[in-house]
Amino acid sequence: MTLNTDTNTLVANKRRYRVTRVRKFNRLPAEIKQKAIEHYCYINVNHNWWDFTHDDAKEVGLKITGFDLNGTIEANITGDPTTYMACAEAIVENHGKDTDTYKLAAPFFVKWYLQGDGYEERGLLDEYLEEAEEFEAELKRCYLKMLQREYEYLTSEEAVVETLIANDYEFDNNGKIA
């Protein structure tokens, strides 16, 4: 068996093998670390990264059917007009007071909860429906913002480095996972 260090080849039993030095991310020189980060910048979004946000929306009654990170979201609160109240109530009960969704849902919920039932009899149905539609539109914008922030974080250098280290990957001299 012979090792040629100039060509990184090993010859054993008349077969040639290419030998590559591999190292953990923290042991890589700075320029190879940067190559690895650039090459794997989408490592955290190569799967259904949006599932947690979709599930959260679903739990409060908003069904997200599609989105585009450039600014569009397809979603709706399904059901009869009382579903808007159920959605707002779920947000108030389950989201923190500092979240955008809570700040949106709380005033809507409180106003219409205090009105009680019978919007139509009191001539408030049109006002309720108008505010409910605005609530839904704003809620969609909140969830789109959440998705955009999540994507930005998952593709950030910080998140990529975390993933590369946490998964204990080894890298070659080109910054590729070995």
VOMARRO-558236 format. One record per residue (C-alpha): residue in one letter; y, x, z. Coordinates in pm, whole numbers, padded with zeros to 5 digits, always signed. Layout:
<pts>
AYXZ/...
</pts>
This chain:
<pts>
M+00000+00000+00000/T+00339+00142-00101/L+00691+00017-00035/N+00973+00111-00269/T+01291+00058-00068/D+01514+00105-00374/T+01367-00200-00552/N+01239-00385-00244/T+00891-00403-00391/L+00561-00361-00221/V+00250-00261-00416/A-00084-00351-00262/N-00419-00387-00436/K-00250-00335-00774/R-00019-00632-00712/R+00357-00609-00678/Y+00540-00815-00419/R+00911-00853-00386/V+01026-00796-00030/T+01332-00979+00096/R+01501-00916+00425/V+01571-01240+00610/R+01798-01297+00907/K+01911-01581+01130/F+02257-01719+01056/N+02419-01548+01358/R+02286-01209+01243/L+02424-01232+00888/P+02722-01023+00781/A+03042-01230+00748/E+03039-01240+00365/I+02679-01367+00354/K+02756-01625+00625/Q+03039-01754+00407/K+02807-01773+00105/A+02556-01973+00311/I+02826-02212+00433/E+02954-02266+00078/H+02604-02311-00064/Y+02497-02561+00203/C+02829-02746+00251/Y+02654-03079+00171/I+02345-03019+00384/N+02446-03292+00632/V+02510-03557+00367/N+02197-03521+00155/H+02048-03824+00326/N+02169-04163+00448/W+02438-04012+00669/W+02622-04345+00683/D+02338-04534+00856/F+02492-04523+01205/T+02820-04667+01082/H+02639-04933+00878/D+02428-05024+01181/D+02735-05045+01404/A+02907-05276+01156/K+02596-05489+01127/E+02573-05525+01507/V+02919-05681+01519/G+02855-05906+01219/L+03006-05708+00930/K+02767-05640+00645/I+02863-05333+00442/T+02710-05358+00095/G+02879-05058-00061/F+03165-04812-00027/D+03349-04539-00209/L+03505-04262-00004/N+03807-04272-00233/G+03919-04601-00083/T+03704-04905-00151/I+03453-05084+00066/E+03245-05387-00011/A+03171-05578+00306/N+03200-05922+00453/I+03156-06124+00767/T+02897-06379+00668/G+02867-06727+00803/D+03098-07012+00895/P+03453-06970+01031/T+03326-06927+01390/T+03153-06605+01280/Y+03489-06426+01278/M+03526-06502+01648/A+03170-06383+01717/C+03247-06059+01530/A+03570-06003+01724/E+03394-06081+02053/A+03114-05833+01978/I+03370-05563+01906/V+03564-05638+02226/E+03242-05624+02429/N+03087-05316+02267/H+03360-05088+02132/G+03581-04872+02349/K+03939-04979+02415/D+04072-04673+02232/T+03894-04750+01904/D+04075-04890+01603/T+03825-05175+01582/Y+03893-05280+01941/K+04269-05263+01890/L+04228-05489+01587/A+03977-05735+01734/A+04118-05786+02084/P+04445-05965+01990/F+04267-06182+01733/F+03993-06272+01978/V+04225-06345+02270/K+04460-06562+02062/W+04190-06778+01913/Y+03968-06783+02222/L+04259-06927+02419/Q+04307-07192+02149/G+03959-07324+02220/D+03767-07540+01973/G+03919-07799+01747/Y+04149-07591+01525/E+04125-07849+01250/E+04219-08145+01472/R+04527-07959+01595/G+04630-07853+01244/L+04552-07485+01304/L+04257-07438+01072/D+04463-07294+00784/E+04639-07051+01018/Y+04307-06949+01175/L+04141-06894+00836/E+04438-06691+00710/E+04432-06468+01019/A+04052-06445+01004/E+04067-06322+00644/E+04330-06065+00741/F+04113-05961+01037/E+03818-05911+00802/A+04027-05709+00554/E+04161-05484+00832/L+03813-05447+00982/K+03683-05327+00645/R+03964-05069+00634/C+03867-04953+00986/Y+03505-04903+00882/L+03605-04725+00563/K+03819-04488+00773/M+03518-04429+01001/L+03301-04346+00701/Q+03565-04111+00557/R+03607-03929+00891/E+03231-03899+00935/Y+03189-03753+00586/E+03476-03509+00640/Y+03322-03391+00966/L+02967-03362+00828/T+03089-03146+00539/S+03319-02934+00757/E+03243-02568+00818/E+03188-02643+01188/A+02920-02907+01123/V+02747-02700+00852/V+02726-02395+01079/E+02592-02614+01364/T+02317-02745+01137/L+02221-02405+01000/I+02192-02263+01352/A+02027-02568+01511/N+01754-02573+01246/D+01682-02203+01304/Y+01699-02125+00931/E+01652-01772+00803/F+01861-01646+00512/D+01822-01387+00239/N+02096-01149+00128/N+02240-01413-00105/G+02297-01663+00174/K+02006-01883+00065/I+01753-02029+00305/A+01443-01814+00281/
</pts>
